[in-house]
Amino acid sequence: MFLDRRRLLQFGGVGLLAAGSSSLLAACKGANSATASSASTTLTVGVYQEPDTLDPAATGLAMVAMMITHIFDPLIWWLPDSSGTNQFYPGLAKSYKASADARTYTFTLRQDVDFHDGTHFDAKAVKANFDHVVDPATKSRSAASGLGPDYDKVEIVDDYTVRIHFKQPNASFLHNVTAITLGMQSPAAIKQYGAAGVSNHPVGTGPFKFVEYQAQDHVSLERYDKYAWAPEPFALTGKAKLEKLDFKILLDTNARYNALRSGQIQIAQNLDPDTIASIQKSKQFTHYNVPSTGQPYGLPINIDKAPTDDIRVRQAILHAVDQKSLNEKVLHGAYTPAYNILTPSTPGYVKANDSMFAYDPAKSKSLLDQAGWTAGADGSRSKGGKKLEVEILIQSANGFDLPAQFVVNALQQVGISASTKSQPFTTAAASYNQGVENLAAVFFYSLDAYLLHTIYDSSQIKSGFNWSHLDDPSIDRAINKANTIADPDASAAAYSKISTDIMKKALFLPLWNVSGVYDGVTNLKGIKFGPTGYSYFHSASFT
């Protein structure tokens, strides 16, 4: 079976067509367009973040997932077809069958696949991978969350058939199993290096093999010549066209742009908005902006720490920020303003909720007055001799620096004193789980509305992504119940109500919608993009 039991996600056609249509890409060329040698078989990608791990089961970073999707394969794929409609496609599994109650999923596996280390792929390998995900020593983030709290076991039916069991219905699993965080890695490597050591020894079945990882510099891959199982949309019947694929770690946006201009890299992620505007004007490089499902870039608000434990303060924060102005003045139109906890292409998104906390500084001030925070002569507020202050903790090199300062200035206009500090992702994530800040920083790529479990379920506070520290049993129950609903219309209705209820709690300050943003040489062709905006270089080449 490769038909979705849920409603197929529809993408804004412009983003996908602009990325995938040769006629539209040709229009991006300028008189002085930059190209790489057509004879080149090495692609170097400038990435914006240091990996937290190269283990798909352990990573919590979208950038790492984009990188390692070239090393690993999922059991099944969820990709847009030529019309932009997302469909399921065979991966390491030839087919699947879901039980009517969404408790059991049976996968029939390919029989002709070997891992990069020569280990044969079979049902035992699948079981070893799921065991690795739930092993506490793995310290899984996204993968464990994708399995959900009711994962039971993997049953080996025969050498090439597995049955995955859940204690309760898990309707989101089909989407989540397409994520590379549940991709298959060599059981021999897991055994040899252990749950922690495998993070630096990734061994998959994908089109490229791991060569080396040099911290703060690069991750290098080389072609796996036996690869012959790319999904249909990649239009690749055998091995990759490129011989080498390197990821150059350049945390600074100017460094990535300079590397692109000098030819050190051929495509860059997440350049500075000013640079993107210049590129779009000059057309020296091809610009890609691919809408994504998930949660927008924004600031989760900690409800456990004063003064943001008061909903009136949280509401005041949301009404104080003008996302339209942020995207025009700071981001220079490179993205689209976000007003919701979900991006528009994500199931559960309710457009009417975009106006729930519309920019209204007068209302913001009124809410703070109601909360007892009195404005002084200089406009700053205090109560009982204590100044109204909030701390914003952002992640290093993650695009939040200037937007966070915009938020600081906006809050100052209504009397809230705000400060920012920055930490590397791993350190910041631990701080968020501890709740040391008032506002965190996040953007989240996800394929299913069950992401609400990942970012709002109480089980995700101490080690997951519930950085608002929401602990509401009624929300937990509603999300878990929605995940039992197989009917697409009923499921969408359930998640829409949940997202509305969560928004009313004023837990998240949305800023701009997440998307896959890249700029590359104009003769790099054959890049494919997925629903989360990830780039796939399986069939990429220089012309």
Secondary structure by P-SEA (a helix, b strand, c coil): cccccccccccaaaaaaaaccaaaaaaacccccccccccccbbbbbbccccccccccccccaaaaaaacccccccbbbbbccccbbbbbbcccccccccccccbbbbbccccccccccccccaaaaaaaaaaaacccccccaaaaaacccccccccccccbbbbbbcccccaaaaaaaccccccccaaaaaacccccccccccccccccccccccccbbbbbbccccccccccccccccccccbbbbbbbccaaaaaaaaaaccccccccccaaaaaaaaaaccbbbbbbbbccccbbbbbbccccccccaaaaaaaaaaccaaaaaaccccccbbbbccccccccccccccccccccccaaaaaaaaaaaccccccccccccccccbbbbbbbbcccccaaaaaaaaaaaaaacbbbbbbbbcaaaaaaaaaaccccccccccccccccccccccccccccccccccccccaaaaaaaaaaaacccaaaaaaaaaaaaaaaaaaccccccbbbccccccccccccccccccccccccccccc
